[in-house]
Amino acid sequence: MTRLKVQQVRSAIGRKKNQRETLRTLGLKRVGDVVVKEDRPEIRGMLATVPHLIAVEEVD
């Protein structure tokens, strides 16, 4: 299964509560943090909530 490398590139300060909680759920706490997640519909939905705060790339 494809994996996604997700990096937080912008701060969550001043963002809506659901966006801050989505970042936290993904495991991102601060700018520069990187997590690798399975490519699943639930994860894609979370990424769609905060596309302006993260960078995503596929990893094999």
N, C-alpha and C positions, 0 to 999 in steps of 0.2 A: 504494500500500500504506500502511496505517496505521502511524504511528510512535508510539513511547511515550517520554514524558519521564520519566526516573527520577531521583529526588533522594534522597540519603542523608540521613536525618533523625535517626538514632541511631548511636552509636559501635559499632565492632566489638570493642572491648576486652572481653575475658572471654568472647567467643563461641566456638563450636566452630570448629575449623580449616576445615571445609568451608564454613561461612558466611563466614568471612574471605576465603577464596579465591574464593568466588562474587562477593563485592563487588569484589574486585580484577579478576576476569575481566570484570565489567561495566564496569570503568573508574572505579570509585568508590574514592577514596583517603581522603577525610575527610568529616566531617559538613558538609553544605551543597553538596557536589559534585553537579553535574547532568550527565547524559548523555542523548542521544536515540538510541534504538535502533529498528530495524525490528521490527514485531510478527510474530515467528516463534515456532513451538513451542519451539525451543531457548531463546530468551530468556524466554518465559513460564515455562518450567521453572526457570530460574535465579531469576526473580522470586518464584516460589512457595517457594523455599528460604529467602528472607530478607524475608518480607513485614513483619515487625515492625521492620525497620531502614530501610525505604525508603517513599517516597511515589511513586505512579505515576499519570500522567494521559495521555490520548490527545491527540496533536497531529496536525493535518492538514498 
